[in-house]
Amino acid sequence: MTQKCKYPNCHQAATNIWALVPLCPDHFQGVVEETERYYNNNLRNRTMFERKIYNEIQPLTPWGKKGKR
């Protein structure tokens, strides 16, 4: 059985895993690029709005569940 991408409203097959979250190739590539831009950016200019894909899947990551029981 093929696993679906966990990005909201995406119905593509997941072919990659990022932070234990199954993602399709498009969303995987997007989150990788967002992460690189975020960590290569000047510390003062980092804001979470820059990470649209990550923000959508963050609750599914192991650290996104922190404090939720």
N, CA, C and O atoms as a Tinker XYZ file with bonds, in Angstrom:
   276  protein
     1  N      0.844000   -1.177000    0.000000    73     2
     2  CA     0.000000    0.000000    0.000000    64     1     3
     3  C      0.897000    1.250000    0.000000    63     2     4     5
     4  O      1.820000    1.364000    0.806000    81     3
     5  N      0.614000    2.161000   -0.897000    73     3     6
     6  CA     1.397000    3.379000   -1.020000    64     5     7
     7  C      0.934000    4.405000    0.007000    63     6     8     9
     8  O     -0.260000    4.658000    0.168000    81     7
     9  N      1.891000    4.974000    0.682000    73     7    10
    10  CA     1.570000    5.995000    1.678000    64     9    11
    11  C      1.388000    7.343000    0.990000    63    10    12    13
    12  O      2.107000    7.658000    0.041000    81    11
    13  N      0.438000    8.133000    1.460000    73    11    14
    14  CA     0.157000    9.454000    0.899000    64    13    15
    15  C      1.019000   10.516000    1.574000    63    14    16    17
    16  O      1.443000   10.369000    2.720000    81    15
    17  N      1.261000   11.581000    0.833000    73    15    18
    18  CA     1.958000   12.754000    1.363000    64    17    19
    19  C      1.133000   13.327000    2.506000    63    18    20    21
    20  O     -0.091000   13.414000    2.402000    81    19
    21  N      1.780000   13.714000    3.581000    73    19    22
    22  CA     1.091000   14.234000    4.763000    64    21    23
    23  C      0.888000   15.749000    4.730000    63    22    24    25
    24  O      0.342000   16.316000    5.676000    81    23
    25  N      1.320000   16.413000    3.649000    73    23    26
    26  CA     1.054000   17.842000    3.533000    64    25    27
    27  C     -0.451000   18.014000    3.325000    63    26    28    29
    28  O     -1.047000   17.275000    2.541000    81    27
    29  N     -1.078000   18.975000    4.013000    73    27    30
    30  CA    -2.534000   19.149000    3.913000    64    29    31
    31  C     -3.025000   19.278000    2.468000    63    30    32    33
    32  O     -2.477000   20.039000    1.670000    81    31
    33  N     -4.049000   18.530000    2.167000    73    31    34
    34  CA    -4.730000   18.538000    0.860000    64    33    35
    35  C     -3.868000   18.064000   -0.298000    63    34    36    37
    36  O     -4.203000   18.327000   -1.453000    81    35
    37  N     -2.783000   17.384000   -0.029000    73    35    38
    38  CA    -1.965000   16.785000   -1.088000    64    37    39
    39  C     -2.363000   15.319000   -1.195000    63    38    40    41
    40  O     -2.469000   14.617000   -0.189000    81    39
    41  N     -2.580000   14.872000   -2.411000    73    39    42
    42  CA    -3.019000   13.491000   -2.623000    64    41    43
    43  C     -1.982000   12.654000   -3.374000    63    42    44    45
    44  O     -2.275000   11.555000   -3.843000    81    43
    45  N     -0.778000   13.189000   -3.478000    73    43    46
    46  CA     0.284000   12.475000   -4.160000    64    45    47
    47  C      0.865000   11.385000   -3.253000    63    46    48    49
    48  O      0.698000   11.411000   -2.033000    81    47
    49  N      1.534000   10.448000   -3.871000    73    47    50
    50  CA     2.205000    9.396000   -3.116000    64    49    51
    51  C      3.449000    9.960000   -2.448000    63    50    52    53
    52  O      4.174000   10.764000   -3.033000    81    51
    53  N      3.684000    9.532000   -1.231000    73    51    54
    54  CA     4.888000    9.931000   -0.504000    64    53    55
    55  C      6.050000    9.070000   -0.985000    63    54    56    57
    56  O      5.961000    7.843000   -1.025000    81    55
    57  N      7.125000    9.729000   -1.344000    73    55    58
    58  CA     8.318000    9.013000   -1.800000    64    57    59
    59  C      9.530000    9.341000   -0.945000    63    58    60    61
    60  O     10.589000    8.733000   -1.101000    81    59
    61  N      9.375000   10.303000   -0.041000    73    59    62
    62  CA    10.474000   10.747000    0.814000    64    61    63
    63  C      9.958000   10.951000    2.231000    63    62    64    65
    64  O      8.756000   11.067000    2.467000    81    63
    65  N     10.896000   10.990000    3.159000    73    63    66
    66  CA    10.566000   11.242000    4.565000    64    65    67
    67  C     11.396000   12.433000    5.026000    63    66    68    69
    68  O     12.606000   12.471000    4.802000    81    67
    69  N     10.753000   13.406000    5.667000    73    67    70
    70  CA    11.468000   14.532000    6.273000    64    69    71
    71  C     10.966000   14.655000    7.700000    63    70    72    73
    72  O      9.770000   14.843000    7.925000    81    71
    73  N     11.866000   14.549000    8.664000    73    71    74
    74  CA    11.518000   14.612000   10.091000    64    73    75
    75  C     10.415000   13.601000   10.423000    63    74    76    77
    76  O      9.477000   13.906000   11.159000    81    75
    77  N     10.545000   12.429000    9.881000    73    75    78
    78  CA     9.616000   11.313000   10.065000    64    77    79
    79  C      8.238000   11.545000    9.440000    63    78    80    81
    80  O      7.298000   10.808000    9.736000    81    79
    81  N      8.109000   12.558000    8.582000    73    79    82
    82  CA     6.831000   12.866000    7.928000    64    81    83
    83  C      6.932000   12.470000    6.455000    63    82    84    85
    84  O      7.797000   12.978000    5.740000    81    83
    85  N      6.060000   11.570000    5.993000    73    83    86
    86  CA     6.065000   11.182000    4.580000    64    85    87
    87  C      5.624000   12.347000    3.688000    63    86    88    89
    88  O      4.595000   12.977000    3.934000    81    87
    89  N      6.416000   12.621000    2.651000    73    87    90
    90  CA     6.115000   13.718000    1.739000    64    89    91
    91  C      6.304000   13.289000    0.289000    63    90    92    93
    92  O      7.120000   12.419000   -0.016000    81    91
    93  N      5.535000   13.915000   -0.596000    73    91    94
    94  CA     5.706000   13.706000   -2.031000    64    93    95
    95  C      6.987000   14.422000   -2.466000    63    94    96    97
    96  O      7.537000   15.209000   -1.696000    81    95
    97  N      7.464000   14.171000   -3.667000    73    95    98
    98  CA     8.706000   14.814000   -4.110000    64    97    99
    99  C      8.641000   16.348000   -4.086000    63    98   100   101
   100  O      9.621000   16.998000   -3.721000    81    99
   101  N      7.511000   16.927000   -4.468000    73    99   102
   102  CA     7.395000   18.389000   -4.498000    64   101   103
   103  C      7.489000   19.008000   -3.107000    63   102   104   105
   104  O      8.220000   19.977000   -2.905000    81   103
   105  N      6.759000   18.455000   -2.159000    73   103   106
   106  CA     6.785000   19.013000   -0.811000    64   105   107
   107  C      8.110000   18.707000   -0.105000    63   106   108   109
   108  O      8.579000   19.510000    0.703000    81   107
   109  N      8.698000   17.581000   -0.397000    73   107   110
   110  CA    10.010000   17.266000    0.168000    64   109   111
   111  C     11.047000   18.276000   -0.319000    63   110   112   113
   112  O     11.795000   18.838000    0.481000    81   111
   113  N     11.089000   18.505000   -1.629000    73   111   114
   114  CA    12.038000   19.463000   -2.186000    64   113   115
   115  C     11.787000   20.854000   -1.620000    63   114   116   117
   116  O     12.729000   21.584000   -1.312000    81   115
   117  N     10.522000   21.219000   -1.482000    73   115   118
   118  CA    10.182000   22.526000   -0.930000    64   117   119
   119  C     10.646000   22.706000    0.502000    63   118   120   121
   120  O     11.183000   23.758000    0.847000    81   119
   121  N     10.449000   21.701000    1.341000    73   119   122
   122  CA    10.853000   21.832000    2.747000    64   121   123
   123  C     12.373000   21.831000    2.877000    63   122   124   125
   124  O     12.916000   22.501000    3.756000    81   123
   125  N     13.055000   21.100000    2.028000    73   123   126
   126  CA    14.520000   21.115000    2.036000    64   125   127
   127  C     15.023000   22.511000    1.665000    63   126   128   129
   128  O     15.915000   23.047000    2.323000    81   127
   129  N     14.450000   23.098000    0.610000    73   127   130
   130  CA    14.868000   24.438000    0.186000    64   129   131
   131  C     14.538000   25.488000    1.243000    63   130   132   133
   132  O     15.348000   26.378000    1.500000    81   131
   133  N     13.365000   25.395000    1.856000    73   131   134
   134  CA    12.994000   26.312000    2.940000    64   133   135
   135  C     13.980000   26.223000    4.096000    63   134   136   137
   136  O     14.405000   27.240000    4.643000    81   135
   137  N     14.331000   25.015000    4.456000    73   135   138
   138  CA    15.239000   24.793000    5.584000    64   137   139
   139  C     16.610000   25.377000    5.286000    63   138   140   141
   140  O     17.214000   26.024000    6.141000    81   139
   141  N     17.102000   25.149000    4.073000    73   139   142
   142  CA    18.399000   25.706000    3.698000    64   141   143
   143  C     18.371000   27.231000    3.740000    63   142   144   145
   144  O     19.298000   27.849000    4.263000    81   143
   145  N     17.316000   27.849000    3.195000    73   143   146
   146  CA    17.204000   29.312000    3.226000    64   145   147
   147  C     17.119000   29.817000    4.658000    63   146   148   149
   148  O     17.734000   30.825000    5.008000    81   147
   149  N     16.351000   29.112000    5.485000    73   147   150
   150  CA    16.163000   29.533000    6.876000    64   149   151
   151  C     17.487000   29.521000    7.640000    63   150   152   153
   152  O     17.829000   30.496000    8.310000    81   151
   153  N     18.224000   28.425000    7.540000    73   151   154
   154  CA    19.470000   28.312000    8.310000    64   153   155
   155  C     20.638000   29.066000    7.690000    63   154   156   157
   156  O     21.621000   29.329000    8.382000    81   155
   157  N     20.566000   29.418000    6.424000    73   155   158
   158  CA    21.613000   30.216000    5.792000    64   157   159
   159  C     21.334000   31.710000    5.920000    63   158   160   161
   160  O     22.191000   32.527000    5.582000    81   159
   161  N     20.152000   32.077000    6.402000    73   159   162
   162  CA    19.759000   33.473000    6.538000    64   161   163
   163  C     20.387000   34.069000    7.793000    63   162   164   165
   164  O     20.716000   33.355000    8.741000    81   163
   165  N     20.542000   35.356000    7.781000    73   163   166
   166  CA    21.022000   36.088000    8.945000    64   165   167
   167  C     20.097000   35.811000   10.122000    63   166   168   169
   168  O     18.876000   35.853000    9.969000    81   167
   169  N     20.650000   35.532000   11.273000    73   167   170
   170  CA    19.871000   35.175000   12.460000    64   169   171
   171  C     18.789000   36.204000   12.776000    63   170   172   173
   172  O     17.687000   35.832000   13.177000    81   171
   173  N     19.082000   37.476000   12.604000    73   171   174
   174  CA    18.096000   38.522000   12.913000    64   173   175
   175  C     16.919000   38.508000   11.949000    63   174   176   177
   176  O     15.838000   38.984000   12.295000    81   175
   177  N     17.103000   37.977000   10.758000    73   175   178
   178  CA    16.051000   37.993000    9.744000    64   177   179
   179  C     15.236000   36.711000    9.679000    63   178   180   181
   180  O     14.354000   36.579000    8.831000    81   179
   181  N     15.521000   35.777000   10.559000    73   179   182
   182  CA    14.773000   34.509000   10.546000    64   181   183
   183  C     13.378000   34.710000   11.119000    63   182   184   185
   184  O     13.210000   35.238000   12.218000    81   183
   185  N     12.413000   34.291000   10.377000    73   183   186
   186  CA    11.033000   34.313000   10.863000    64   185   187
   187  C     10.351000   33.039000   10.395000    63   186   188   189
   188  O     10.690000   32.500000    9.341000    81   187
   189  N      9.408000   32.564000   11.160000    73   187   190
   190  CA     8.745000   31.307000   10.825000    64   189   191
   191  C      7.821000   31.426000    9.613000    63   190   192   193
   192  O      7.504000   30.412000    8.991000    81   191
   193  N      7.385000   32.629000    9.262000    73   191   194
   194  CA     6.504000   32.724000    8.104000    64   193   195
   195  C      7.217000   32.335000    6.818000    63   194   196   197
   196  O      6.569000   32.031000    5.816000    81   195
   197  N      8.525000   32.342000    6.836000    73   195   198
   198  CA     9.307000   31.960000    5.666000    64   197   199
   199  C      9.203000   30.457000    5.386000    63   198   200   201
   200  O      9.568000   29.998000    4.303000    81   199
   201  N      8.714000   29.710000    6.342000    73   199   202
   202  CA     8.731000   28.253000    6.239000    64   201   203
   203  C      7.311000   27.701000    6.125000    63   202   204   205
   204  O      6.835000   27.002000    7.020000    81   203
   205  N      6.646000   28.018000    5.027000    73   203   206
   206  CA     5.255000   27.639000    4.830000    64   205   207
   207  C      5.050000   26.116000    4.888000    63   206   208   209
   208  O      4.169000   25.637000    5.602000    81   207
   209  N      5.840000   25.377000    4.159000    73   207   210
   210  CA     5.675000   23.919000    4.139000    64   209   211
   211  C      5.973000   23.339000    5.513000    63   210   212   213
   212  O      5.206000   22.528000    6.030000    81   211
   213  N      7.089000   23.757000    6.103000    73   211   214
   214  CA     7.440000   23.255000    7.432000    64   213   215
   215  C      6.333000   23.567000    8.436000    63   214   216   217
   216  O      5.958000   22.699000    9.224000    81   215
   217  N      5.809000   24.778000    8.421000    73   215   218
   218  CA     4.766000   25.146000    9.384000    64   217   219
   219  C      3.533000   24.257000    9.258000    63   218   220   221
   220  O      2.860000   23.992000   10.254000    81   219
   221  N      3.232000   23.796000    8.056000    73   219   222
   222  CA     2.078000   22.922000    7.847000    64   221   223
   223  C      2.306000   21.509000    8.391000    63   222   224   225
   224  O      1.371000   20.868000    8.871000    81   223
   225  N      3.540000   21.028000    8.314000    73   223   226
   226  CA     3.801000   19.653000    8.766000    64   225   227
   227  C      4.402000   19.590000   10.161000    63   226   228   229
   228  O      4.530000   18.500000   10.720000    81   227
   229  N      4.768000   20.713000   10.732000    73   227   230
   230  CA     5.431000   20.757000   12.042000    64   229   231
   231  C      4.679000   19.985000   13.121000    63   230   232   233
   232  O      5.331000   19.311000   13.919000    81   231
   233  N      3.342000   20.041000   13.198000    73   231   234
   234  CA     2.663000   19.251000   14.234000    64   233   235
   235  C      2.849000   17.737000   14.080000    63   234   236   237
   236  O      2.643000   16.990000   15.037000    81   235
   237  N      3.236000   17.282000   12.889000    73   235   238
   238  CA     3.435000   15.850000   12.643000    64   237   239
   239  C      4.851000   15.384000   12.980000    63   238   240   241
   240  O      5.114000   14.183000   13.041000    81   239
   241  N      5.758000   16.330000   13.199000    73   239   242
   242  CA     7.140000   15.971000   13.511000    64   241   243
   243  C      7.257000   15.577000   14.980000    63   242   244   245
   244  O      6.414000   15.968000   15.788000    81   243
   245  N      8.283000   14.814000   15.339000    73   243   246
   246  CA     8.438000   14.418000   16.740000    64   245   247
   247  C      8.541000   15.619000   17.679000    63   246   248   249
   248  O      7.988000   15.582000   18.779000    81   247
   249  N      9.233000   16.680000   17.271000    73   247   250
   250  CA     9.362000   17.852000   18.129000    64   249   251
   251  C      8.121000   18.740000   18.067000    63   250   252   253
   252  O      7.921000   19.583000   18.941000    81   251
   253  N      7.294000   18.562000   17.051000    73   251   254
   254  CA     6.056000   19.333000   16.959000    64   253   255
   255  C      4.999000   18.831000   17.909000    63   254   256   257
   256  O      4.037000   19.540000   18.204000    81   255
   257  N      5.166000   17.625000   18.390000    73   255   258
   258  CA     4.213000   17.034000   19.333000    64   257   259
   259  C      4.596000   17.316000   20.776000    63   258   260   261
   260  O      3.908000   16.889000   21.703000    81   259
   261  N      5.681000   18.027000   20.962000    73   259   262
   262  CA     6.183000   18.297000   22.299000    64   261   263
   263  C      5.110000   18.994000   23.134000    63   262   264   265
   264  O      4.546000   20.006000   22.718000    81   263
   265  N      4.841000   18.450000   24.296000    73   263   266
   266  CA     3.853000   19.035000   25.192000    64   265   267
   267  C      2.426000   18.622000   24.889000    63   266   268   269
   268  O      1.518000   18.954000   25.652000    81   267
   269  N      2.199000   17.896000   23.782000    73   267   270
   270  CA     0.844000   17.437000   23.445000    64   269   271
   271  C      0.717000   15.982000   23.852000    63   270   272   273
   272  O      1.524000   15.147000   23.445000    81   271
   273  N     -0.263000   15.685000   24.627000    73   271   274
   274  CA    -0.461000   14.291000   25.068000    64   273   275
   275  C     -1.871000   13.869000   24.906000    63   274   276
   276  O     -2.216000   12.732000   25.226000    81   275
